[in-house]
Amino acid sequence: MLGMRLPIKYLICVVAIFLSISLNGQEKVESKIGKIGVELGFALSYSGLNTNVAFLLKNKKNEYYLGLKLVLSDSYLLQKGPFGIQLGYRRTTVAAKKWSSSLGLDYQLTQTALYNPLAIDIKKKNWLNELHLSYGLAYQLSKKVWIGSSFGFGLYIESNYDLRNAIRNRYIGTSNMLRIYANYEFR
């Protein structure tokens, strides 16, 4: 049961950090939503090669994205169903005509089914949480299309259920991330 609560606790903490960073130092919060768009990204991190499709919200120097993540490789664990979420925040630090740089925070949560060769009926899942602090560059191709890349470092917390011994193992370590993405703004 603790393995189920662990990711939700971290997700709430990450959302609180995103909001405090983005609202810090602003005199007033505008009621205007800002620009809305979609983002397609590819990342290489502790969980392997990933892709994500995300909803994007841009407000002045702040960008938020939230979307679905799919692990394309199974580089560290025999798994199936490697789906998850990706949540991120970027703050533009320097902006030129078509170039911009940013600092960001990227959170990834992946849920996988157990390696279960005996086909035992069990509802437990494996979880992988990744949190990275990143630096990125973006280039504006047109009025509504951006491409960018970022690299970061951070940590992972992995929670695997050992079916043979009926225990949950947790691992914590450092991780790096390399990410490329393309954004399309609707308005």
N, C-alpha and C positions, 0 to 999 in steps of 0.2 A: 504494500500500500504506500510506503514511503517513496518508492520509485515513481509512483503516479503523481504525488504531490510535488516532488522535487522540481520538475520542469516548470510547473505553473508558478511556483515561488520565484524562480529565476526570471520568468517572463514578466511578471509583475514588477520585479525590481528593475529590469532593463527598460520597461516602458516608463517607469518613474524617472530614471536617469535621463532618458531621451527628452522627456517633457521639461525637466529642470534645466538641462543644457540649453534647450531651444528658447525657453522663456526668460532665462537669465539675462539681465542687462537690457531688456526691451522696456521702453517707457509704458507702452500700452499694447495690448493684444488686439489686433484688428479683427473685425467680424468677417472680413473678406477671406474667402477660402484660399485664393491664390490659383496657381496653375495645377491642372490635373492631367495625369498621363499614365502611360504604362512603361514598364521596364523589362527588358529581357537581358538576363545576365548569365555568365558562366564563371565558376569559381573553382579554384584548386586549394584545398585545405586539408585538415586532418581527416575529414570524412571522405576524401577522394575528390573526384571530378564531379561537380554539381552544376545544375542549371536551375534557373528560377524565372518565373513570370510574376511580376508584382504590380500592384497599384501604386502610383506615385503621386505625391502631393508636394508642390513647391510653394513656399511662401517667403519672399524676399531672399535671404541668404540661407534659408533652411530647406532641406529636402528630407522627406520621410518616404519610406517604401515598406510595403508589407505584401507578401505573396507566398505562393507555393514553391516548394523546393523539391527537386528530384535528384537523387544520387545516381549518377551514371556509371560509377565504378563501385566494385565491392572490394576495395583494396585492403581492408583490415579485418573483415569479418564475413563469414558465409552468411548471407542474408537474403531476404526477399521482402518486397514491399518497402523499399527505402524512401519513404515520403516524409515531408516535413514542412516547416515554415521558415521564412527568412524575414527578418525585421531589421530595418536599418535607419540610420540618421546620418546626414552629411551636412556640414556647415561650410559654406564657401568662405575661404580665407582671402584669396586674391582673385580678382576678375579683370580680364583684359577684354579686347573686342570679341574674340571668338574662343579664347582660352579661359579656363578657370581652374583653380586648385581648391581642394577641400580637405578637411579633417572629418573623419567619420567613425561611427560605432556600428558594428555589424553583429547581429545575433542570429544564429542558425540553430534550429531544433530539428532533429531527425528521429523518427520512430521506425523501428524495424521489428519484424517478426523474429521469434526465437529460432535458432538452429535446432530443429526438432526431427531428427532422422527416424524416431520411433513413432511419430504421429500421435503423440500424447495430447489429449484435449486439455489445453491450458491457455489461459487468457493473458498471461504476462507478456510484456513487450520490452524491448531494449530501447534505451534512450541515449542520444548524444547531443549535448549542448555545446555550442562554440560561441565565444565572444571575442571579437577582435577590434582593436583600435587601429584605424587605417588612415593613410594619406593617399589622395587621388588627384588625377588630372583629367579634365574633360574638354572636349572640343565640340563647338557648335557647327554642325554640317549645314543646317538650314534654320529657319525661324522656329521650327518645332522639333527638330531632331538633334540629339546630342549623342556622342559616343565618349566613353571614358574607361579608365582603368584605375585600380587602386591596389595597394599592397598593405598588409597589416600584420600585426602580431597580437597574440592574446593567449587564451587558455581554452581548454576543453574539459568537460566533465562527462564521463561516459558511465552509464549504468547498464550492466548486462546481467541477465538472470541465468544462472548456471542450473540447467535442468537436471543434470546428474546428481548434484549435491543439494539441490533445492535451496540455494542461497543467492543473494544479489551481490554482485561485485561492483565496486565503484572505483574509477580511475580518474585522476586529475593530472593534467600536464600542460605544457606549452604548445602552441600551435602557430603556424604562419598561414597567411591567406594571400592569394593573388586572384584578382577579379577583373573581368572586362564586362562592359555593359553597353546597351543602347537604350536611349529614352525617346519616347514620342509623346509630345504634349498635345492634348486635345484643345485646350484653350489657354 
